[in-house]
Amino acid sequence: MVLPDNFYSEVLERIPQFVGVAEPADHHISWINKPGLKLFNFEAREIKRGIKLNSLFANVPIELDSFRKNLKSGSPDAFTGTYEFVTRKQHTFFGLFKYETLSLNGQFLHLITITKLAGLTEQKNETEKENERFKVLFENSTVGILVADAGGTIVTLNRFAENQFGYSRGELIGNQVETLIPEDIRSKHVALRENFMHEPQHRPMGIGLYLNGRKKDGSTFPVEISLSYYNMNGQVFVIAFINDITIRKQAEETILRQKAAAEKYSAEVKRLNEALERRVQERTTVLRETLHQLEKSKVELEDALEKEKELSDLKSRFVSMASHEFRTPLSTILSSASLIERYQAEAENEKIPRHIHRIKENVKNLNDILEDFLSLGKLEEGLISPRIEALNIPEFISSIIHDINEVKKDHQTVIYQNKGKDYFPSDKHLLKNILINLLSNAVKFSGEEGRIEVSSEISDETLKLSVRDHGIGISEDDQQHLFDRFFRGKNALNIKGTGLGLHIVSKYLELLNGAIHVESHLNEGTEFTLVFQPLKDEL
């Protein structure tokens, strides 16, 4: 007999129980059969707007919301229970509620059935129908389903599980579930199963518990297991939902291999980058060193050119100065020598000593000029270094003053006094040149009856010297250039000198760790104050 096309829809419309389909997205009921509409006093047009599932219950079961949240498309799980329902006319009744998923033409639907509990016979018939429906869903599920008792004995399994493991149903029912576990971990699985039965709980898919299943031919394949349990007639049964994850594991292994290759490549790139950075650093260091050497050579060349320029300037000024300063003394010497020769012939011997004195004085002047240039040359070339010894300063200065008295003007006086200790470490030659230069200037720039005052003050840490005259003085403008080479004050241009003396004094002071201070006023005199620190390390 061939059934008409509308047979099943007619059957659903005539089933004396509520049958509805809920949308997976929001669980609103989008279709209800005619007995269901009548049961709840709904009108067909209300279905188009969608009816909330929760509105069917007098009290919404808390466990139903939890079940719906965890429900996934295609899940074989079902929710059943006896609850109190309320109609549109606020009449209540008790009914057997069932919520499950159904695959139809590749589309998953949520199927809802409510059976009004009016009597035992009606309830039995409905239960049988429900069991038949569940059997259809069980057998046509696209995931392996296996049911075992508390002792691990397989009670039943669906066709998908048979295909997964290569066994027929008869070969597995009555055997232990460890038959489907690889031999090397069977004993361990027994302990895990016993622990689960001690505290059974629902364990959904996707919690990271991966096992291997064993097929009839002995081969193994990776599986993911979801467990659930139920009580029936005082016995606990466990439902295992078995998903073959071979393709997923292969994909994961591929990803891991690719990750390992990427990490290896990354490490190699990092190594190459580090090597490149080291090479760049080395090249940069060499380049910096080269630039430093070039800069150093540039500075040295600039210094050499500056010194060459200064030397050329020094030579030019020396020639200019020498041609001027040497001309007069030499002319005087030549004139006096000629007169002496004439006076000998004319028997005017009383004039001879005066000319001899002039010759000596001019020869000394020429010698002083040469000494200044020789000292400057040695200083410029760095050929002079101090030789430190303990000097008796009062005796040392007194001997220098004695020498100055030989060349000072007839009525000039030199006064000296000392305070503090007698000895101080210094270089005898350099200190003598400093004092002779300052005293010679004091004599030169003071009047015929001028007074020159010299003082010294010695402590453990310093030597303080002072040379003061009451001569022509130095202007404030000239004091700024007093220690420059060849500098001469505006009021001293007509007085003999090279302009090198105080410059040489400043250089000697640097060698002796000394400093100089000048205080002067025009036509009132000048005072030079020198302060020396001991060169202890060079003794």
Residue pairs with C-beta under 8 A, 6 or more apart in sequence:
12 19
12 33
13 33
13 34
13 35
14 35
15 33
15 35
15 129
16 35
16 122
17 35
17 36
17 39
17 113
17 114
17 115
17 116
17 126
18 32
18 33
18 35
18 36
18 39
18 40
18 95
18 112
18 113
18 114
18 115
18 116
19 32
19 33
19 35
19 36
19 111
19 112
19 113
20 29
20 31
20 32
20 33
20 36
20 111
20 112
20 113
20 114
21 29
21 30
21 31
21 109
21 110
21 111
21 112
22 28
22 29
22 30
22 53
22 99
22 109
22 110
22 111
22 112
23 30
23 50
23 110
24 73
24 108
24 109
24 110
26 50
27 52
27 53
27 68
27 110
28 50
28 51
28 52
28 53
29 47
29 50
29 51
29 52
29 53
29 112
30 47
30 50
31 47
32 40
32 42
32 47
32 51
36 42
36 114
37 43
37 44
37 47
39 87
39 114
39 116
40 56
40 85
40 87
40 88
41 87
41 88
41 89
41 91
42 51
42 88
53 112
54 60
56 85
56 86
56 114
57 83
57 84
57 85
57 86
58 83
58 84
58 85
58 86
58 92
59 83
59 84
61 81
61 83
63 79
63 81
64 79
64 99
67 77
67 79
67 99
68 99
70 204
71 77
71 101
71 110
72 205
73 101
73 108
74 101
74 103
74 108
74 142
74 143
75 101
76 101
76 137
76 138
76 141
76 143
76 145
76 241
77 100
77 101
77 228
78 98
78 99
78 100
78 101
78 134
78 137
79 97
79 98
79 99
79 100
80 96
80 97
80 98
80 99
81 96
81 97
82 94
82 95
82 96
82 97
82 117
83 94
83 95
83 97
84 92
84 93
84 94
85 92
85 93
85 94
85 95
85 97
85 114
86 92
87 93
93 116
93 117
94 116
94 117
95 114
95 115
95 116
95 117
96 113
96 114
96 115
96 117
96 123
96 126
96 127
96 130
97 112
97 113
97 114
98 111
98 112
98 113
98 114
98 130
99 110
99 111
99 112
100 110
100 111
100 134
100 137
101 108
101 109
101 110
101 111
102 108
102 109
102 110
102 111
102 137
103 109
103 140
103 142
113 130
113 133
115 123
115 126
115 130
117 123
138 145
138 158
139 158
139 159
141 158
141 160
142 160
143 160
143 241
143 242
143 243
144 157
144 158
144 160
144 161
144 164
144 165
144 240
144 241
144 242
144 243
144 244
145 157
145 158
145 160
145 161
145 239
145 240
145 241
145 242
146 154
146 156
146 157
146 158
146 161
146 177
146 180
146 239
146 240
146 242
147 154
147 155
147 156
147 157
147 237
147 238
147 239
147 240
148 154
148 155
148 177
148 237
148 238
148 240
149 155
149 235
149 236
149 237
149 238
150 197
150 235
150 236
150 237
150 238
152 176
152 177
152 178
152 190
152 193
153 174
153 175
153 176
153 177
154 172
154 173
154 174
154 175
154 176
154 177
154 179
155 173
155 237
156 169
156 173
157 169
157 172
157 173
161 242
162 168
162 169
162 172
164 213
164 215
164 242
164 244
165 172
165 180
165 213
165 214
165 215
165 216
166 215
166 216
166 217
167 216
171 216
172 179
172 180
177 189
177 193
177 240
178 186
178 189
178 190
179 214
180 213
180 214
181 189
181 211
181 212
181 213
181 214
182 212
182 213
182 214
182 220
183 214
185 212
196 227
196 238
197 236
197 238
200 229
200 236
200 238
201 227
201 229
202 227
202 228
202 229
203 209
203 225
203 226
203 227
203 228
204 226
205 224
205 226
205 241
205 243
206 224
209 224
209 225
210 222
210 223
210 224
210 245
210 249
211 222
211 223
211 224
211 225
212 220
212 221
212 222
212 223
213 220
213 221
213 222
213 223
213 242
213 244
214 220
215 221
221 244
221 246
222 244
222 245
222 246
222 248
222 249
223 242
223 243
223 244
223 245
224 242
224 243
224 245
225 240
225 241
225 242
225 243
226 240
226 241
226 243
227 238
227 239
227 240
227 241
228 238
228 239
228 241
229 236
229 237
229 238
229 239
230 236
230 237
230 239
231 237
307 380
310 380
311 380
314 376
314 380
314 485
317 485
317 486
318 373
321 486
321 498
321 499
322 369
325 365
325 369
325 496
325 498
326 366
326 369
328 362
329 362
329 363
329 365
329 366
330 362
330 366
332 358
332 359
332 362
333 358
333 359
333 362
333 363
336 355
336 356
336 358
336 359
337 355
337 359
339 351
339 355
340 352
340 355
340 356
342 348
343 349
343 351
343 352
343 355
344 352
364 407
365 496
368 440
368 498
369 498
372 498
372 500
372 501
372 504
373 498
373 500
375 384
375 433
375 500
375 504
376 485
376 500
376 503
376 504
378 384
379 504
379 507
379 508
384 430
384 511
385 511
386 426
386 427
386 430
386 511
386 512
386 535
386 538
387 427
387 428
387 429
388 425
388 426
388 427
388 535
388 538
388 539
389 425
389 426
389 427
389 428
389 539
390 423
390 424
390 425
391 423
391 424
391 425
391 426
391 428
391 431
392 422
392 423
393 418
393 422
393 423
393 424
393 456
393 458
393 463
394 418
394 422
394 456
395 422
396 428
396 431
396 432
397 416
397 418
397 435
397 454
397 456
397 465
398 416
400 432
400 435
400 436
400 439
401 414
401 416
401 439
401 454
403 436
404 414
404 436
404 439
404 440
404 443
405 414
407 440
407 443
408 414
408 443
408 452
409 443
409 446
409 447
409 448
409 450
410 448
411 448
411 449
412 443
412 446
412 447
412 448
412 449
412 450
412 451
412 452
413 450
413 451
413 452
414 439
414 452
414 454
415 451
415 452
415 453
415 454
416 453
416 454
416 455
416 456
417 454
417 455
417 456
418 455
418 456
418 457
418 458
419 455
419 456
419 457
419 458
420 457
420 458
420 459
421 458
421 459
421 460
422 458
423 458
424 458
424 463
424 532
424 534
425 534
425 535
425 536
425 539
426 463
426 512
426 532
426 535
427 511
427 512
430 508
430 511
430 512
431 508
431 512
433 504
433 505
433 508
434 505
434 508
434 509
434 512
434 530
435 465
435 467
437 501
437 502
437 504
437 505
438 467
438 505
438 528
439 452
439 454
439 467
440 501
441 469
441 501
441 502
442 450
442 452
442 467
442 468
442 469
442 471
442 526
443 450
443 452
444 495
444 496
444 497
445 469
445 471
445 472
445 492
445 495
445 526
446 452
446 469
446 470
446 471
446 525
447 470
447 471
450 469
450 470
450 471
451 469
451 470
452 467
452 468
452 469
453 466
453 467
453 468
453 469
454 465
454 466
454 467
454 468
455 465
455 466
456 463
456 464
456 465
456 466
457 463
457 464
458 464
461 533
461 534
462 531
462 532
462 533
462 534
463 531
463 532
463 534
464 529
464 530
464 531
464 532
465 529
465 530
465 532
466 527
466 528
466 529
466 530
467 527
467 528
468 525
468 526
468 527
468 528
469 525
469 526
469 527
470 524
470 525
471 525
471 526
472 491
472 492
472 522
472 523
473 491
473 520
473 521
473 522
473 523
473 524
473 525
473 526
474 482
474 489
474 491
474 518
474 520
474 522
474 526
475 489
475 490
475 491
475 522
478 487
478 489
478 490
478 491
479 518
479 520
481 487
482 489
482 502
482 518
483 502
483 503
483 505
483 506
483 516
484 503
485 499
485 500
485 503
486 498
486 499
486 500
486 503
487 499
487 502
487 503
488 497
488 499
491 522
505 516
506 516
508 514
509 515
509 516
509 530
512 532
512 535
513 532
513 533
513 534
513 535
514 530
514 531
514 532
514 533
515 530
515 531
516 528
516 529
516 530
517 528
517 529
517 530
517 531
518 526
518 527
518 528
518 529
519 526
519 527
519 529
520 526
520 527
